[in-house]
Amino acid sequence: MSENPEAPDGTESGSTAPGPQPEPIRFFGTTWVEHDGHYGLRRAGVALGSLAAAVASCFVLRFAYQGLEIADVGSFVGILVVLMFAVCSAVAFRKTWEGFSHRPADQAREDNLRGLKTIGFIGSLLAYFFRAFLEAPGEKLRRTEYETAVARYAKRRSARTGNPAGRRTTKPGKPRRK
């Protein structure tokens, strides 16, 4: 979550509301906050789009497998290729699904798994497909972070009771200076 940056003249730049702003989600922008802006249609579009991309990807992989059969590389290599895509897709599905509910604890490890998740892209597409039935993919994580940031911002704002420079404290027995 990011708070609105202030311009040098003290006015807020780029936003109309003070405080933390919601983080946009791919394909949804910030419509996930109030579920407005055709949110339901966007979720349906993400679900159908990811399923269509996964099906098309399976056809492409089938053509690649047929190329291996034509090349007559042997059944062992064919089994290894199928096994590799199955395992990579399962790992990609799991990591993508986990990424919808919490941020990765170790970013370096996630960077090391990027190649594995790229090979198992069908698993990531299927994770998007299934998650779109529950919510916008990543909405729960971003909503939790946004609500926490709003609560912190409200607490900070409520703790302030005016301009501290305008307050004058006097010690008992001493008159105020004018």
N, C-alpha and C positions, 0 to 999 in steps of 0.2 A: 504494500500500500504506500502510496506517496501522498504527501500533503502538498497543497498548492504552493508553488513557489511564489514569492512576492517580488514584484518588480521594484527597482530602486526607489520609485516614488511612493512605495508602501501599498500600492494597489495589487490585487491578485492578477496574475497573468494566466490566460488560457482557460479559465473556468469561472462559473458563476457562483458556486457554493463554496464556502470556506470548509476547511477540514480535509480529511482523507478522501481520496477519490477511488472508486472501484477499479480494479485491474481488468482490462478487457480480455475476453476469451475469444480465441480464433473462431470465426464464423458467427459469433454472437455479439461481439463488442461488449457493451455494458447493459444489454437488454436483459441479462440474467438477474440483475438486481431487483427489478420490479416485474419481471416476466412480461414486458411490453415489447412493442416493435416486432410483432409476428414471431414471438419466442417459440410457440408451439410448432409453427411451420418450419422454423429454422432447425429445431430438434429433429423433426421428421426428415428434413432435407439432409442433415448430417447423418442420420441413420441410414437412409436410402443410399446416399452417396458413398458412404464407407462400405456398405454391403456390395454395391455395384463395383467399386474399386477392388474389393477382395475377390469377387467372382472373376473379374477381368484378369486379375493377377494370377489366379489359379489356372486360367486358360493359358496365360503366357508361360507359366511354369510347366504346364503339360506339354506345350510345344518344345520347351527346352529339354524335357525328359525324352520326348520323341527324337530329338536331335541326338541325344546320347544313345538311344537304341539304334538309330541309323548308323552312328559311328561305330557301333558294335564294340563298346568299351567293356562289356561284361556286366554280369548281374551284380557283382560285388560293388562296383562303382555306382550303379543305379540305386542300389539299396542305401549306400552311404549318402548319396545326394538327397534322397527322400528323407532319410533319417535326420540329416543336417537341417533341412528346411522345417521338419516337424519340431525338432528341439528348439531351434532358433525362434520359430513362431510361438511356441509355448512360453519361452523366456520373454519375448517381446510383449506378448499378451499380459503376462504377470506384471512386468515392470511398468507397462503403460497403465494398467489398471491401478497399480499402487500409486502411480504418479497423479492420479485423479484425486486421491484422498490426502496425501501428505507430500511435502517436499523431500527430496532425497537427502539423507543424512550425510552421505559422502559423495560430493559432486565429482571427485576424481574417479571414483568407481563407476559412476553413471557414464562418464566420458569414455571409460574403457569398454563399456558395454554397448556403445553407440554402433559399432560395426555389427555386433551380434543382432541388435535390434533392427538394423537396416536389412540384414539378410532375412529376418523373420517379420518383415513388414506386414504380412498377412495377419499375423497375430495382433499387431497394433491396430490395423484396420478393423478387425473383429472386436477389439476392446472398445473402440469408438462406437461401433454399431450397438453393442450391448449397453454401453453406458448412456447412450442417447435415450434409451427407454426410461432411465431413472431421472436424469437431469442433463443439463448441458455438461459435456465432459470437462471436469475440473471445477464445476460450480460449487460443490460442497467445500472444497479447499479454499477457494477464493472468497466465498461467503463468510466462512469462519474468520479468515484473516481480516476481511473488511469490517465485520462486526466488532472484532477485537480492536481494530484501529479506531473505529468510530467511538467505542466506549472509552478508550484511552484519551482520545481527543476531547470528548465531553467532560471527562474527569478533570483534565488539565484546564479546560475553559471554566468549569464551575469553581475550581479552586481559586481562581483569580477574582478579586472583588474590586476592580477598578484599577486606576493607574497608581502604581506604588510611588512614583515620583511626586504625585499630588498629595500624598499623605504626609502629615506633619505630626511628629510625636513630640510631646513636651514632657519634661521631667517634672515631677511634683515640686512645686515651689518656684518654678521658673516661668516667666511669662513668655508668650510666643513672640517671635521677632516678626516684624512686618517688612 
